[in-house]
Amino acid sequence: MILITRINNKNKKISEKIYLLFQASYKVEAELLSATDFPPLNRTTNEFVNCDNVFYSYYLEKDLAGVIEVDHNNNATHIQSLVVHPRYFRKGIGKKLVQFILDSYVSRLFTVETGLENQPAINLYTGIGFKEAEQWDTDHNVRKIRFEIERRNR
């Protein structure tokens, strides 16, 4: 049974499900980062509908357990967002979604960003093989970290 499939974020009902999942997951991350103004929580359903990125879902039974959002061009694949519903944390869903992207896209460079205080995400990315590329402070008082995997043979 295939658990990871591309979903049509242009469909309003699907975008509403994506929105609700983002709200549940990013509230936890905002707390981890002590962020009072956290931009991922400000995304609207219409922004998902109008987004040109590609979204993949991970369903458990009939529950939307996780979503990964990807921005891909000829040279690089950026994981824009990775969210897992809090009731499914620590079940390997995030790792499966990231590995799916690494296995499915042909890119020289894969990148992903998270808050520096989001240790579960950092553990996930470094455990898969991502290496730290840079750190910076955002306008929202969050210290961010960017990770990369470079593949020379692709």
Backbone bond lengths (Angstrom), bond angles and torsions (degrees), N, CA, C in turn:
res aa  C-N    CA-C-N  psi(-1)  N-CA   C-N-CA  omega(-1)  CA-C   N-CA-C  phi
1 M - - - 1.455 - - 1.524 109.51 -
2 I 1.329 116.05 126.96 1.462 121.07 179.13 1.521 108.63 -82.75
3 L 1.325 115.65 121.72 1.453 120.46 -179.34 1.527 112.16 -94.59
4 I 1.336 117.62 -24.46 1.459 121.56 -177.18 1.517 108.69 -106.46
5 T 1.337 115.51 122.96 1.454 120.95 178.91 1.523 109.84 -141.44
6 R 1.325 114.79 151.66 1.465 119.82 175.20 1.520 108.04 -69.42
7 I 1.324 115.88 139.39 1.464 119.98 178.15 1.523 109.16 -120.43
8 N 1.316 114.66 153.17 1.456 122.00 -176.21 1.531 110.05 -91.83
9 N 1.315 115.81 93.62 1.465 120.43 179.78 1.524 112.60 -67.62
10 K 1.329 117.97 -12.57 1.472 121.01 177.63 1.534 110.91 -73.61
11 N 1.330 116.35 -18.34 1.456 122.16 176.70 1.528 108.40 -78.82
12 K 1.326 116.53 123.53 1.472 121.74 -174.29 1.538 111.71 -58.74
13 K 1.324 118.32 -42.94 1.467 120.48 -179.11 1.525 111.50 -64.25
14 I 1.318 116.64 -39.37 1.468 120.05 177.93 1.526 109.70 -68.35
15 S 1.327 116.90 -41.54 1.467 119.70 178.43 1.519 111.93 -63.67
16 E 1.315 117.36 -31.91 1.470 120.09 175.63 1.532 110.53 -65.25
17 K 1.338 116.77 -39.02 1.466 120.31 177.14 1.528 110.49 -66.78
18 I 1.332 116.34 -41.24 1.467 120.34 177.50 1.530 108.92 -61.09
19 Y 1.317 116.45 -46.46 1.465 121.47 179.98 1.535 111.43 -55.97
20 L 1.322 116.65 -48.45 1.468 120.47 -178.76 1.531 111.41 -63.14
21 L 1.324 117.19 -39.18 1.458 120.53 177.93 1.529 110.43 -66.13
22 F 1.330 117.41 -43.04 1.465 120.82 177.80 1.529 109.99 -59.75
23 Q 1.322 117.39 -42.52 1.460 120.70 -179.57 1.529 110.98 -60.91
24 A 1.318 116.90 -46.36 1.467 120.69 -178.23 1.531 110.94 -65.23
25 S 1.318 117.54 -45.01 1.458 121.27 -175.56 1.527 112.13 -74.14
26 Y 1.325 116.47 -45.87 1.466 118.98 -175.46 1.526 113.17 -73.64
27 K 1.333 118.26 -18.97 1.471 119.32 172.59 1.526 109.55 -64.02
28 V 1.319 116.54 -38.96 1.465 121.02 178.17 1.530 109.70 -66.23
29 E 1.330 116.89 -44.65 1.463 119.00 179.70 1.528 111.28 -64.62
30 A 1.322 117.37 -40.33 1.466 120.21 178.29 1.528 110.38 -58.57
31 E 1.329 116.71 -39.92 1.467 120.34 177.37 1.533 111.22 -65.74
32 L 1.339 117.28 -42.25 1.464 120.72 178.09 1.529 111.48 -59.48
33 L 1.332 115.45 -35.93 1.458 121.30 -176.45 1.526 112.92 -91.65
34 S 1.331 116.60 -1.97 1.475 121.88 -175.02 1.523 111.15 53.97
35 A 1.324 115.81 39.21 1.463 121.97 -178.01 1.526 109.93 -93.80
36 T 1.317 115.95 126.69 1.466 120.20 177.29 1.521 111.31 -91.66
37 D 1.327 117.21 -28.42 1.461 122.39 176.05 1.523 106.45 -122.02
38 F 1.324 116.54 102.38 1.459 121.57 -173.09 1.523 108.92 -118.32
39 P 1.345 118.16 104.83 1.470 122.02 -173.48 1.529 116.44 -50.24
40 P 1.356 120.64 -38.57 1.466 117.65 179.74 1.540 113.58 -59.33
41 L 1.331 117.16 -26.59 1.467 120.05 178.24 1.528 112.09 -76.87
42 N 1.321 117.25 -12.21 1.466 120.86 -178.63 1.525 113.05 -91.95
43 R 1.325 118.03 -4.67 1.467 119.98 179.27 1.523 109.48 -67.80
44 T 1.320 115.21 138.98 1.464 121.19 -179.46 1.527 110.39 -101.86
45 T 1.308 115.15 165.31 1.467 120.06 175.90 1.523 110.34 -57.13
46 N 1.330 116.67 -42.37 1.471 119.83 179.92 1.520 112.29 -63.06
47 E 1.329 117.69 -32.92 1.466 119.69 176.73 1.523 110.95 -66.09
48 F 1.319 117.04 -34.67 1.465 119.37 175.35 1.532 110.37 -68.38
49 V 1.328 116.94 -42.42 1.467 121.47 179.06 1.530 110.35 -59.34
50 N 1.320 116.80 -40.36 1.470 121.61 -175.30 1.526 113.67 -90.20
51 C 1.313 117.87 1.73 1.462 122.34 -177.65 1.533 110.57 -78.37
52 D 1.333 116.23 136.91 1.458 120.95 179.71 1.527 113.46 -92.74
53 N 1.320 117.78 -0.44 1.461 120.53 176.52 1.522 110.08 -70.38
54 V 1.323 116.01 167.45 1.458 122.49 179.25 1.531 107.89 -102.19
55 F 1.328 115.83 136.91 1.463 121.94 -178.82 1.519 109.74 -118.19
56 Y 1.337 115.16 137.20 1.463 121.67 174.61 1.521 108.07 -122.82
57 S 1.324 114.53 143.56 1.467 120.29 -178.01 1.514 110.81 -112.02
58 Y 1.311 113.79 155.63 1.458 122.31 172.64 1.525 105.70 -127.14
59 Y 1.321 115.82 112.34 1.466 120.80 -179.86 1.516 110.28 -103.15
60 L 1.316 115.76 141.30 1.455 123.19 168.00 1.519 105.48 -118.78
61 E 1.319 114.68 118.15 1.467 119.79 -171.21 1.531 106.59 57.46
62 K 1.326 117.46 -119.10 1.470 119.98 178.55 1.516 111.97 -109.52
63 D 1.344 115.69 8.54 1.462 120.55 -178.86 1.524 110.66 -90.99
64 L 1.325 115.56 133.42 1.453 121.14 171.97 1.529 106.22 -76.61
65 A 1.328 116.28 101.91 1.460 121.47 -173.51 1.517 112.73 -90.96
66 G 1.341 117.47 -28.12 1.448 120.49 -178.50 1.510 112.25 -157.91
67 V 1.339 114.70 155.57 1.464 121.87 177.24 1.518 108.02 -142.43
68 I 1.328 115.46 139.18 1.456 121.41 172.44 1.524 107.80 -123.03
69 E 1.322 115.34 134.77 1.466 123.11 -177.75 1.522 107.63 -113.22
70 V 1.337 116.38 130.02 1.458 121.55 -172.73 1.522 110.67 -126.69
71 D 1.332 114.45 137.12 1.460 122.88 172.12 1.529 105.88 -114.79
72 H 1.336 116.67 114.12 1.465 121.56 -172.88 1.524 109.93 -122.18
73 N 1.340 115.36 136.76 1.467 120.47 169.07 1.520 107.84 -133.63
74 N 1.313 117.23 -170.92 1.471 120.26 -174.35 1.524 114.13 -61.70
75 N 1.313 117.73 -31.05 1.459 120.49 -173.89 1.516 114.79 -106.21
76 A 1.326 117.09 -22.61 1.468 118.48 -171.40 1.526 111.39 -146.18
77 T 1.318 113.55 153.94 1.454 121.80 173.66 1.521 107.16 -125.25
78 H 1.328 115.52 121.10 1.464 120.65 179.81 1.523 109.06 -109.50
79 I 1.315 115.86 126.73 1.455 120.48 173.23 1.521 106.10 -81.85
80 Q 1.314 115.27 102.83 1.458 121.74 -175.57 1.525 111.45 -72.27
81 S 1.333 115.38 -40.80 1.469 120.28 -179.49 1.520 109.37 -150.46
82 L 1.309 114.22 146.18 1.456 121.94 172.31 1.520 106.17 -138.72
83 V 1.321 116.16 116.99 1.463 120.19 -178.97 1.523 109.76 -130.30
84 V 1.318 114.60 140.48 1.460 122.54 175.21 1.520 106.26 -130.05
85 H 1.318 116.24 137.35 1.464 118.88 178.30 1.530 108.56 -62.90
86 P 1.339 117.07 136.49 1.475 119.87 -177.48 1.526 114.89 -52.68
87 R 1.327 118.44 -30.70 1.469 118.14 -179.68 1.530 111.86 -70.60
88 Y 1.353 116.87 -11.76 1.469 121.10 179.17 1.526 112.63 -113.60
89 F 1.338 117.22 13.94 1.461 119.95 176.27 1.523 110.14 -58.50
90 R 1.305 115.53 148.50 1.466 125.00 173.63 1.530 113.54 61.96
91 K 1.330 114.74 34.30 1.460 119.75 175.99 1.532 111.22 -116.50
92 G 1.331 116.44 9.99 1.460 120.58 177.40 1.512 115.21 84.83
93 I 1.320 118.07 5.07 1.466 120.91 -176.86 1.525 111.21 -67.18
94 G 1.325 117.26 -45.34 1.461 120.30 178.44 1.520 111.47 -59.13
95 K 1.309 116.57 -44.57 1.468 121.13 179.51 1.529 110.71 -61.90
96 K 1.319 116.89 -42.81 1.469 120.17 179.54 1.524 111.15 -64.02
97 L 1.325 117.13 -39.95 1.464 119.98 179.20 1.531 111.07 -65.82
98 V 1.318 117.13 -45.44 1.470 120.12 179.31 1.528 110.29 -64.11
99 Q 1.320 117.77 -44.73 1.462 120.53 179.63 1.523 110.99 -62.48
100 F 1.326 117.09 -36.16 1.463 121.32 176.73 1.530 110.15 -58.98
101 I 1.329 117.10 -43.62 1.463 120.72 179.91 1.527 110.05 -66.29
102 L 1.321 117.41 -44.76 1.467 120.55 179.13 1.529 111.57 -60.77
103 D 1.320 116.71 -35.51 1.460 121.29 -179.50 1.525 113.19 -81.36
104 S 1.328 118.02 -25.09 1.463 122.19 -172.01 1.524 114.52 -95.22
105 Y 1.317 117.12 -26.07 1.465 120.48 -175.74 1.524 110.58 -105.63
106 V 1.322 114.76 138.38 1.451 121.02 174.41 1.521 106.62 -97.49
107 S 1.317 115.52 109.06 1.462 121.90 -179.10 1.512 109.49 -145.69
108 R 1.302 115.05 152.02 1.468 120.35 172.83 1.520 110.08 -76.40
109 L 1.354 115.75 -32.94 1.454 120.63 -174.08 1.522 110.57 -134.93
110 F 1.327 116.03 133.52 1.459 123.34 172.29 1.521 106.86 -116.66
111 T 1.331 116.74 134.24 1.465 120.74 -179.83 1.519 110.56 -132.07
112 V 1.334 114.54 156.13 1.459 121.69 176.56 1.528 107.09 -156.95
113 E 1.333 116.70 150.43 1.462 121.94 179.64 1.519 109.51 -129.76
114 T 1.329 115.27 152.62 1.458 120.98 174.17 1.522 108.26 -155.14
115 G 1.311 115.47 173.22 1.454 119.96 174.56 1.520 110.16 -74.68
116 L 1.325 115.96 142.69 1.464 120.92 -176.94 1.525 112.53 -61.38
117 E 1.314 117.28 -26.31 1.465 120.60 -179.68 1.529 113.08 -89.78
118 N 1.319 116.99 3.59 1.467 120.79 179.59 1.537 108.56 -90.45
119 Q 1.319 115.53 76.15 1.464 120.74 -175.38 1.530 113.39 -61.34
120 P 1.343 120.10 -38.08 1.474 117.80 177.08 1.534 112.63 -59.27
121 A 1.338 117.75 -40.61 1.464 120.37 178.71 1.525 110.77 -68.20
122 I 1.325 116.74 -42.68 1.464 120.58 178.86 1.526 109.98 -60.28
123 N 1.319 117.13 -43.72 1.471 120.68 178.04 1.527 110.90 -61.33
124 L 1.322 116.76 -40.41 1.461 121.12 178.70 1.521 110.54 -61.01
125 Y 1.332 116.66 -53.25 1.467 120.25 -174.81 1.526 112.27 -66.53
126 T 1.322 117.70 -43.84 1.467 119.06 -179.68 1.529 110.57 -69.86
127 G 1.328 117.32 -31.23 1.458 120.87 177.57 1.515 113.21 -65.98
128 I 1.328 116.27 -27.91 1.464 121.26 178.66 1.527 110.88 -84.30
129 G 1.334 116.72 -20.19 1.458 119.41 178.29 1.519 114.99 122.63
130 F 1.328 117.55 1.50 1.462 119.83 176.04 1.526 108.89 -67.18
131 K 1.333 115.92 145.89 1.464 123.25 178.01 1.529 108.82 -116.79
132 E 1.324 115.87 144.16 1.462 120.08 178.75 1.525 109.96 -63.15
133 A 1.342 115.66 134.29 1.464 121.49 178.74 1.526 111.36 -110.54
134 E 1.333 117.22 -40.07 1.465 119.88 -179.85 1.519 110.85 -166.44
135 Q 1.325 114.83 164.40 1.463 123.12 173.59 1.520 108.09 -132.54
136 W 1.341 116.28 151.27 1.458 121.32 177.33 1.519 109.80 -160.86
137 D 1.329 115.14 164.46 1.460 122.07 176.76 1.522 109.02 -100.02
138 T 1.318 116.17 136.95 1.465 120.88 178.29 1.527 110.37 -91.54
139 D 1.324 115.37 171.02 1.465 121.34 175.50 1.527 111.38 -68.60
140 H 1.330 117.16 -11.95 1.463 122.32 -177.24 1.529 111.63 -102.31
141 N 1.332 116.27 19.63 1.467 122.63 177.70 1.523 113.70 61.10
142 V 1.320 115.89 35.37 1.459 121.57 176.10 1.524 107.78 -117.75
143 R 1.312 116.57 128.74 1.463 121.35 174.61 1.523 107.02 -83.52
144 K 1.344 115.88 123.87 1.461 120.48 -178.16 1.510 110.94 -110.08
145 I 1.321 114.08 158.79 1.459 121.79 177.82 1.526 107.95 -133.89
146 R 1.319 114.89 138.40 1.465 121.98 179.80 1.526 108.43 -113.06
147 F 1.327 114.96 135.34 1.457 122.33 178.78 1.519 109.63 -117.86
148 E 1.333 115.64 152.32 1.463 121.17 179.09 1.526 110.77 -138.99
149 I 1.318 114.03 151.79 1.466 122.25 163.57 1.510 105.26 -127.78
150 E 1.317 115.81 125.16 1.453 121.01 178.28 1.515 108.27 -107.04
151 R 1.318 114.72 133.23 1.470 120.25 178.95 1.514 108.51 -120.83
152 R 1.292 115.66 107.77 1.468 120.99 -175.67 1.534 112.46 -74.93
153 N 1.321 116.76 -25.03 1.466 120.02 -175.83 1.525 113.50 -86.42
154 R 1.328 117.94 7.11 1.468 119.21 -177.81 1.486 111.11 -111.07
